[in-house]
Amino acid sequence: MQNAKTEWIGDWITPKNILVCVLIVPVLLIPFFYKGGAALLPMHLVIMVASYIVLAQTWNILSGLTGMFSLGHATFYGLGGYALAVAMVKLKLNPLVGLAAGIVLSAFFGLLLGAISSRLTGFFFTISTIALAQVIRTIAMQWTPVTNSITGLKIFRPIVGRVYFFYAAIAMAVAVSIFFAYLRRSRMGSMFVAIRENIHLARSLGVDVVKYKTVSSVIAAMIASVVGSFITYYIQVVDPNYLSPIISEKIIMVTIIGGMGYAWGPIFGSVLILLEEFIRGTLGARYAPLASTLYGIILIVFMLFKPNGIVSINLKRSFAMAIRALTPQKEK
C-alpha cells in the first residue's frame, strides 16, 4: 500500500507539474504586487484565463476523453449565463437560484446530447452539435421578452471587489483540473477512453456506451454552465455572443494546442486567452481579431510539428538543449 502511494506521488512530481506550481505562486500574489487601478487588468487577465481553463477541461472530458467531438460547447456556457441573468433581471430571484437553474438546464441539454450520441457518431455527431448550438442561439436572439434579443440582459449586483472574482476563478480552475486528473485515472475515465479508442470493441466487452457518453456530456455541460454564470455575474451582462461559435472555437483551440486528453493541456493552452485579453486590454477591442489570426497560425504550427500539443514537449530535453546552446563550447 505504501509503495502504491509513493508511486502515485511520484507520478505527480514531474517537470511540468513543478513548472506550473512555480508559475502559479507569483500569479496568486498579483493583488499584493499591484495596488489600486493598476491591479485591475492583471486580475482580469487571470480571471478570463482561469475561466477558459475550466471550459477547456469540460470540453476535454467530452471530446478529449470520450471522443465526442463537439463544435457547440459554448451552448452550455451561454445557458448558464442566461439562466443567471433571467433569474436576477426578469424574475428578481437570488443569483444562486439562477446558478442552480443554469446547471439543471445544461444537464437537460447534456442528456439530450447523450441521446443524440447514441444515434450519431463521428462527423454526424459533430454536425449535430453545431445544429443544437445554432438553435439555442437563435432562440436567444428571437425570444425578446425573455432575453432582450441582441441587446442582452444587464444585471445589477452589489459591488464586489475584483480580487474576490480573481481568487474564485483560480480556485475553480484548480478544482476542475484536479477533478479531471482524478476522473482520467478512475474506472469511469477508463470507460470514457475505451469508448474514444474503439467504440465497437468497448461495446463488445460489455461497456454501456450510451450510459457513459451521457454521463460525460452531463458532467461537461453542468460545469461549463457554472462558468457561464460566474462570468455573467462578473461582467454583469449576457448577450447572444455567449453562444457564439467563436467561444466554442477558442475552447477547442486551447485544449488542442495544450494537449487533448491531458489535465495539463488546457492549462498550458490557456496562454492563447492570455494573449487575446492582453491585446484587448492594452490595444483596444478593435484589435481583438488579431488574436484570432495568431490562434490560427499557432494551431497550424502545432498541428504540423506537435500534434499532441504542448504537453508532448519534453521539458527535460528542451532545458538540456537550451543549456547546451548557451554554454560556450571548448575548442578541440
C-alpha positions in Angstrom: 0.0 0.0 0.0 2.8 2.4 0.9 4.6 1.6 -2.4 1.4 2.3 -4.4 1.0 5.6 -2.5 4.7 6.5 -3.1 4.3 5.6 -6.8 1.2 7.8 -7.1 3.0 10.8 -5.5 6.0 10.2 -7.8 3.7 10.4 -10.8 2.8 14.0 -9.8 6.4 15.1 -9.3 7.3 15.8 -12.9 9.0 18.8 -14.6 5.6 20.1 -16.0 3.9 19.9 -12.6 6.8 21.6 -10.9 6.9 24.3 -13.5 3.2 25.1 -13.1 3.5 25.2 -9.3 6.4 27.6 -9.6 4.5 29.9 -12.0 1.3 29.9 -10.0 2.9 31.4 -6.9 3.5 34.9 -8.4 0.1 34.8 -10.0 -1.5 34.4 -6.6 0.4 37.4 -5.4 -0.7 39.8 -8.1 -3.1 41.7 -5.8 -0.2 42.3 -3.5 2.2 43.5 -6.2 -0.2 45.9 -7.8 -2.3 48.5 -5.9 -5.5 50.3 -6.9 -6.3 50.5 -10.6 -3.0 49.0 -11.6 -4.2 45.6 -10.4 -7.4 45.6 -12.4 -6.0 44.5 -15.8 -3.7 41.7 -14.5 -6.5 40.3 -12.3 -9.0 40.5 -15.2 -6.5 38.6 -17.4 -6.2 35.9 -14.8 -10.0 35.6 -14.3 -10.5 35.1 -18.1 -7.7 32.7 -18.4 -8.8 30.6 -15.4 -12.4 30.6 -16.8 -11.2 29.2 -20.1 -9.2 26.6 -18.4 -12.4 25.3 -16.8 -14.3 25.5 -20.1 -11.5 23.7 -21.9 -11.4 21.0 -19.2 -15.1 20.4 -19.6 -14.6 20.0 -23.4 -11.6 17.8 -22.6 -13.9 15.5 -20.7 -16.4 15.3 -23.6 -14.1 15.2 -26.5 -10.6 14.6 -25.2 -11.6 11.6 -23.0 -14.8 10.3 -24.6 -14.1 11.2 -28.2 -17.4 13.1 -28.6 -16.0 15.9 -30.8 -18.4 18.9 -30.2 -18.3 22.2 -32.0 -21.1 23.7 -30.0 -19.7 23.7 -26.4 -20.5 27.4 -25.9 -24.1 26.3 -25.7 -23.7 25.2 -22.0 -21.6 28.3 -21.2 -24.3 30.6 -22.6 -27.2 28.7 -20.9 -25.5 29.2 -17.5 -25.2 32.9 -18.2 -28.7 33.4 -19.5 -30.2 31.4 -16.6 -28.5 33.6 -14.0 -29.4 36.8 -15.8 -33.1 35.9 -16.4 -33.4 34.8 -12.8 -32.0 38.1 -11.5 -33.4 40.6 -14.0 -36.7 39.1 -15.1 -37.7 37.1 -12.0 -35.9 39.1 -9.3 -34.5 36.0 -7.7 -31.4 35.3 -5.8 -28.3 34.7 -8.1 -27.9 31.2 -6.5 -31.3 30.3 -7.9 -30.1 31.4 -11.3 -26.9 29.4 -10.9 -28.9 26.2 -10.0 -31.3 26.8 -12.9 -28.4 27.0 -15.3 -26.9 23.8 -14.0 -30.3 22.0 -14.3 -31.0 23.4 -17.8 -27.5 22.5 -19.0 -27.8 19.0 -17.5 -31.0 18.6 -19.6 -29.3 19.5 -22.8 -26.3 17.3 -21.8 -28.8 14.4 -21.6 -30.1 15.4 -25.0 -26.6 15.4 -26.3 -26.1 11.9 -24.9 -29.2 10.8 -26.6 -28.0 12.2 -29.9 -24.7 10.4 -29.4 -26.5 7.1 -29.1 -27.7 7.5 -32.7 -24.9 9.5 -34.3 -21.2 9.2 -34.1 -18.1 10.9 -35.6 -18.7 13.5 -38.2 -22.5 13.3 -37.9 -22.4 13.9 -34.2 -20.2 16.9 -34.7 -22.6 18.4 -37.2 -25.5 17.8 -34.7 -23.7 19.8 -32.0 -23.4 22.7 -34.4 -27.1 22.5 -35.2 -28.0 22.3 -31.5 -25.9 25.4 -30.7 -27.4 27.3 -33.6 -31.0 26.5 -32.4 -30.2 27.7 -28.9 -28.5 30.9 -30.2 -31.5 31.6 -32.5 -33.9 31.3 -29.5 -31.7 33.7 -27.5 -31.8 36.2 -30.3 -35.5 35.9 -31.1 -37.1 35.4 -27.7 -37.0 39.1 -27.0 -39.4 39.3 -24.0 -37.1 37.0 -22.0 -33.6 37.5 -23.5 -33.8 41.1 -24.8 -32.6 39.8 -28.2 -29.2 41.1 -29.3 -29.2 43.8 -26.6 -28.9 41.2 -23.9 -29.5 41.4 -20.2 -27.6 43.7 -17.9 -27.6 42.6 -14.3 -27.2 44.7 -11.2 -25.4 43.3 -8.2 -23.7 44.6 -5.1 -20.3 46.0 -5.6 -17.8 43.1 -5.2 -14.0 43.7 -5.3 -12.4 42.1 -8.3 -9.9 40.3 -6.0 -12.8 38.0 -4.9 -13.5 37.1 -8.5 -9.8 36.7 -9.0 -9.3 34.1 -6.3 -12.6 32.4 -7.0 -11.6 31.9 -10.7 -8.3 30.4 -9.7 -9.9 28.1 -7.2 -12.4 27.0 -9.8 -9.7 26.3 -12.3 -7.6 24.3 -9.8 -10.5 22.3 -8.6 -11.8 21.3 -12.0 -8.3 20.5 -13.2 -7.7 18.2 -10.2 -11.2 16.7 -10.9 -10.2 16.0 -14.5 -7.0 14.3 -13.4 -8.8 12.0 -10.9 -11.5 11.3 -13.5 -8.9 10.3 -16.1 -7.4 7.8 -13.6 -10.8 6.5 -12.4 -12.7 3.5 -13.7 -15.2 5.9 -15.3 -12.4 7.7 -17.1 -11.1 4.3 -18.4 -14.5 3.7 -19.8 -14.5 7.1 -21.5 -11.1 6.4 -23.1 -12.2 2.9 -24.2 -15.2 4.4 -26.0 -12.9 7.0 -27.6 -10.3 4.5 -28.8 -12.7 1.9 -30.2 -16.4 2.2 -29.5 -17.3 -1.1 -31.2 -14.7 -3.0 -29.1 -15.8 -1.3 -25.9 -19.4 -2.3 -26.6 -18.4 -5.9 -27.4 -16.7 -6.0 -24.0 -19.8 -5.0 -22.2 -19.3 -1.3 -21.7 -22.6 0.6 -21.6 -21.6 3.1 -24.3 -24.8 5.2 -24.2 -24.6 5.5 -20.4 -21.0 6.7 -20.3 -21.4 9.1 -23.2 -24.4 10.6 -21.4 -22.6 10.9 -18.1 -19.7 12.5 -19.9 -21.9 15.1 -21.7 -23.9 15.9 -18.5 -20.7 16.4 -16.4 -19.2 18.7 -19.1 -22.4 20.6 -19.5 -23.0 21.3 -15.8 -19.5 22.6 -15.1 -19.5 24.7 -18.2 -22.8 26.2 -17.1 -21.2 27.3 -13.8 -18.5 29.2 -15.7 -21.2 30.9 -17.8 -23.0 32.1 -14.6 -19.7 33.1 -13.0 -18.6 35.3 -15.9 -22.1 36.8 -16.3 -22.1 37.8 -12.6 -18.6 39.2 -13.0 -19.1 41.2 -16.3 -22.7 42.0 -15.4 -24.1 41.4 -18.9 -25.1 38.5 -21.1 -26.0 38.5 -24.8 -26.1 36.1 -27.8 -22.3 36.4 -28.1 -22.0 34.0 -25.1 -23.5 31.3 -27.5 -21.2 32.3 -30.4 -19.2 29.7 -32.4 -16.2 31.8 -31.7 -16.4 30.8 -28.0 -16.5 27.2 -28.9 -13.6 27.6 -31.3 -11.5 29.2 -28.6 -12.3 26.4 -26.1 -11.3 23.8 -28.7 -8.1 25.6 -29.7 -7.0 26.0 -26.0 -7.5 22.3 -25.5 -5.9 21.0 -28.7 -2.8 23.3 -28.6 -2.4 22.4 -24.9 -3.0 18.7 -25.4 -6.3 16.8 -25.7 -7.0 14.2 -23.1 -4.5 15.6 -20.5 -5.2 17.6 -17.4 -2.3 20.0 -18.1 -3.5 20.5 -21.7 -6.0 23.4 -21.1 -3.7 24.9 -18.5 -0.8 25.2 -21.0 -3.1 26.1 -23.9 -4.7 28.9 -21.9 -1.8 31.1 -22.9 -3.9 31.9 -26.0 -6.6 33.5 -23.9 -3.9 35.5 -22.1 -2.7 36.7 -25.4 -6.2 37.8 -26.6 -7.2 39.5 -23.4 -3.8 41.3 -23.2 -4.3 42.6 -26.8 -7.9 43.7 -25.9 -6.8 45.3 -22.7 -3.8 47.2 -24.0 -4.5 47.9 -27.7 -8.3 48.1 -27.5 -11.2 45.9 -28.5 -10.8 46.7 -32.2 -7.5 44.8 -32.3 -9.0 41.7 -30.7 -9.5 40.0 -34.1 -5.7 40.0 -34.4 -5.7 37.3 -31.7 -7.8 35.0 -33.9 -5.2 35.3 -36.6 -2.5 34.4 -34.2 -4.6 31.5 -32.9 -4.8 30.1 -36.4 -1.1 30.4 -37.1 -0.2 28.8 -33.7 -2.7 25.9 -34.3 -1.2 25.2 -37.8 2.3 25.2 -36.4 1.3 22.7 -33.6 -0.6 20.5 -36.0 2.5 20.3 -38.2 5.2 19.8 -35.5 3.5 18.9 -32.2 0.0 17.4 -33.0 -0.3 16.2 -29.4 0.1 19.7 -28.0 2.3 21.5 -25.6 2.1 18.6 -23.1 4.1 16.4 -25.6 7.1 18.7 -25.3 9.9 17.1 -23.3 10.9 19.8 -20.8 14.0 17.9 -19.6 15.3 17.6 -23.1 14.3 21.2 -24.0 16.1 22.6 -20.9 19.2 20.4 -21.7 19.3 21.7 -25.3 18.9 25.3 -24.1 21.7 24.9 -21.6 23.9 23.2 -24.1 23.3 26.0 -26.6 24.1 28.7 -24.1 27.2 27.0 -22.7 30.4 28.0 -24.5 32.0 25.0 -26.3 35.7 24.3 -25.7 37.7 24.3 -28.9 39.4 20.9 -29.6 
